[in-house]
Each structure stands twice: as structure tokens, then as C-alpha cells.
């Protein structure tokens, strides 16, 4: 909704190794993206994004290599960039943006600030769009939730999760605080 993704566009998902990123990779594919590139720091989790619909992956552990690797993976620059991380990866992604790209900023897992050169934004005619779910109109959220639930029920959208018995809730909270590798779901 916020990115106004058009069929056939090239999409970069930063932080694709996390739960939000994995869903974004799948959503881009389901919405008709022509090319989806997943970027993240964990090779094992990046491999999974290929199974979820990413056409290519980029390991962004080496910040110096980001822009070139991202640009090459894009096939001409990204039309839409989904960013739950900000920081250095965001700057690298902007350097791989196509003219007129839409950059949707949704989180700050890699940092709260980025030194953003004005000519980079102006020269590529990039729109930086902040997003938080509660800003979307209620009808948009309801429709999106229904579509996501439908895709999940059909098996076209998956989330890596682990069921944890209620009796292990204390350990689950500790794991959650440490950043678990998957979503933890408490079951009776």
C-alpha cells in the first residue's frame, strides 16, 4: 500500500533474514514484483529467502561491498526498497535505487541515523516514505489483513515459528528478549 508496488517492478528487502523481512519477500512476490532481492547478514537465513521467493540474495555483512553488490543484484536499480533496518544498509540501498524509487522505511534494527547525502536523494528522485501500520486507513488494514490471512491459509505465505508450551513461558520470554531466530508462539 505505501510503496504502490506495480507488477514487474524490482524490489529490495533489507533485513530479509528476520520475520518482517521474510514476509516482505513473500508479499512482494505475491503482489507481482518482477525481481525480488533479499538482503541480510546471515547466510543460513538468506538461503531460506530463496525458498520464499527471492530471485537473488545479498549478504550485507561487509558494509563496504553493499552498494556494488546490491546494484548488481537489482538488474538496473530497485524501484521499491523495504527497509526495517535503517543505518548503513539503508544508505547502501539508496545507492542502488533506480530513478524515481520508493523507499519505505519501517524500522531501525541497524541504527537510528544515517548520513544521507542530499544529491543522492535528489539525483535519483527517490521518495523516502515512513510507514507504521497504525497510519494506514482502517479499510486498508482490514483488506491487507484479509489478503495476508488468505495467503497464509493457502500456504502461499509462511512465517518461521516455533510452538512453545505454556509451561516454558519464562524461558520463552528470555529467548524473545535475546532475539529468537523465529517467532515464538505460546500454546497451552
C-alpha positions in Angstrom: 0.0 0.0 0.0 2.7 2.5 1.0 5.1 1.6 -1.8 2.5 1.5 -4.5 4.2 -1.6 -6.0 3.5 -2.1 -9.7 3.7 -5.5 -11.4 7.1 -6.2 -12.8 9.0 -3.8 -10.5 12.3 -4.6 -8.8 12.1 -4.9 -5.0 14.9 -4.9 -2.4 14.0 -6.2 1.1 16.6 -5.2 3.7 16.6 -7.2 6.9 15.2 -10.1 4.9 16.6 -12.6 7.4 14.1 -11.5 10.1 10.4 -12.3 10.3 9.2 -9.0 8.9 11.8 -9.3 6.0 10.7 -12.8 5.2 7.1 -11.7 5.0 8.1 -8.7 2.8 9.9 -11.0 0.4 6.8 -13.2 0.0 4.4 -10.2 -0.2 6.5 -8.6 -3.0 6.3 -11.9 -4.9 2.6 -12.3 -4.3 2.0 -8.7 -5.4 3.7 -9.3 -8.8 7.2 -7.9 -8.3 9.3 -8.8 -11.3 12.5 -9.3 -9.3 12.8 -9.6 -5.5 16.2 -9.3 -3.9 16.7 -10.3 -0.2 19.5 -8.6 1.8 20.7 -9.6 5.2 23.6 -10.6 7.3 23.0 -14.3 8.0 23.9 -16.7 5.1 21.7 -19.6 6.5 18.6 -17.3 6.7 19.4 -15.8 3.3 19.2 -19.2 1.8 15.7 -19.6 3.2 14.6 -16.4 1.4 15.3 -18.1 -1.9 12.7 -20.8 -1.0 10.3 -18.0 -0.1 10.5 -16.3 -3.5 13.7 -14.2 -3.6 15.3 -14.2 -7.0 18.7 -13.2 -5.5 20.3 -12.7 -2.1 23.0 -10.3 -1.0 24.9 -10.7 2.2 25.3 -7.2 3.6 27.8 -8.2 6.4 30.6 -6.3 4.5 29.3 -2.7 4.5 31.9 -1.6 2.0 30.6 -4.1 -0.6 26.9 -3.2 -0.2 26.3 -0.7 -3.0 28.0 -2.6 -5.8 26.6 -6.0 -4.8 23.1 -4.5 -4.3 23.2 -2.6 -7.6 24.4 -5.7 -9.5 21.6 -7.9 -7.9 18.9 -5.4 -8.9 19.4 -5.7 -12.6 19.2 -1.9 -13.1 18.3 -0.4 -9.8 15.5 -1.0 -7.3 12.0 0.5 -7.8 10.9 -0.3 -4.3 13.1 -0.7 -1.2 11.5 -2.1 2.0 13.7 -1.1 5.0 13.2 -2.4 8.5 16.8 -1.7 9.5 17.9 1.9 8.5 21.6 2.7 9.3 24.4 1.8 6.9 22.3 -0.8 5.0 19.8 2.0 4.1 22.4 4.2 2.7 23.8 1.3 0.6 20.3 0.5 -0.6 19.7 4.1 -1.7 22.8 4.0 -3.7 21.3 1.0 -5.6 17.9 2.8 -6.1 16.5 3.4 -9.6 15.4 6.8 -10.7 12.1 7.5 -9.0 12.4 4.7 -6.5 10.2 4.5 -3.4 12.0 3.8 -0.2 9.6 2.5 2.6 11.2 2.9 6.0 9.7 0.8 8.7 12.3 0.1 11.4 15.8 0.8 12.8 17.3 -2.5 13.7 20.8 -1.4 12.3 20.7 2.1 13.6 18.6 5.3 14.2 20.7 7.6 12.0 22.2 7.6 8.5 24.4 10.3 6.9 22.2 10.9 3.8 23.8 13.0 1.1 21.2 15.3 -0.5 22.4 14.7 -4.0 21.7 11.0 -3.7 18.0 11.6 -2.9 17.6 14.5 -5.4 19.7 12.9 -8.2 17.7 9.7 -8.2 14.4 11.4 -7.5 13.9 9.0 -4.6 10.8 9.2 -2.3 11.5 8.2 1.3 8.3 7.1 2.8 7.9 6.4 6.5 5.4 3.7 7.4 3.8 2.4 10.6 0.7 0.2 10.4 -1.4 2.4 12.5 -1.1 5.2 9.9 -2.9 3.2 7.2 -6.6 3.7 7.0 -8.7 1.1 8.7 -10.2 -0.2 5.5 -6.7 -0.6 4.0 -5.5 -2.5 7.1 -8.6 -4.7 7.1 -8.2 -5.6 3.4 -4.5 -6.3 3.8 -5.1 -8.5 6.8 -7.7 -10.5 4.9 -5.4 -10.9 2.0 -2.5 -12.0 4.1 -4.6 -14.4 6.1 -5.9 -15.9 2.8 -2.4 -16.4 1.5 -1.3 -17.9 4.8 -4.3 -20.3 4.8 -3.4 -21.3 1.3 0.2 -21.9 2.2 1.5 -19.2 -0.1 2.8 -17.1 2.9 4.7 -18.7 5.7 6.3 -17.4 8.9 9.1 -19.3 10.6 7.7 -20.1 14.0 8.2 -22.3 17.0 5.5 -23.5 19.3 6.5 -23.3 22.9 4.4 -24.9 25.7 2.9 -22.5 28.2 4.8 -24.3 31.0 8.0 -22.9 29.3 6.9 -19.3 29.2 9.7 -18.0 31.4 12.4 -19.4 29.0 10.4 -18.2 26.0 10.4 -14.6 27.3 14.2 -14.8 27.8 14.6 -16.1 24.3 12.3 -13.4 22.9 14.4 -10.7 24.7 17.5 -12.1 23.1 16.0 -12.0 19.6 15.0 -15.6 18.7 15.6 -16.9 15.2 11.8 -17.4 14.6 8.6 -16.2 16.1 7.7 -17.9 19.3 4.0 -18.9 19.7 2.9 -20.0 23.2 0.5 -22.9 23.2 -1.5 -24.5 26.1 
